[in-house]
Amino acid sequence: AALDEERDISIGVTRGERKMAPLHLAAKFDAPTPLLLRLLEAAPHMAARKDGAGRFPAHYLAGSYATDHTAPALAALLEHHPPNEEWPLRDLLRLGACAEIYTLARLQAHPQEASEP
């Protein structure tokens, strides 16, 4: 059953002012891919929601949180919420090969970003 769009953020955990929904928590704490995919199936809109820290679930599956088994879940999250102009280049680069087409499109549209620190 799908989760209610307004309720599902509140069933997560709050740490200070940072609210995290179950999908964000599962991504951050390296949950098994089948669990991540099930949470995404139950609440696909959460792939496009930022948590209290301003991160999408895909951010947690990339960068320092990435493991060998995260690629299928990351691909599924990006399918539900493809990166857009709102995503900084540094975030796209953290997503690695799964976001290659988005990174290249951004660099083509904004070539000056390639030389920024």
Order of alpha helices (4+ residues) and beta strands (2+ residues): beta-beta-alpha-alpha-alpha-alpha-alpha-alpha
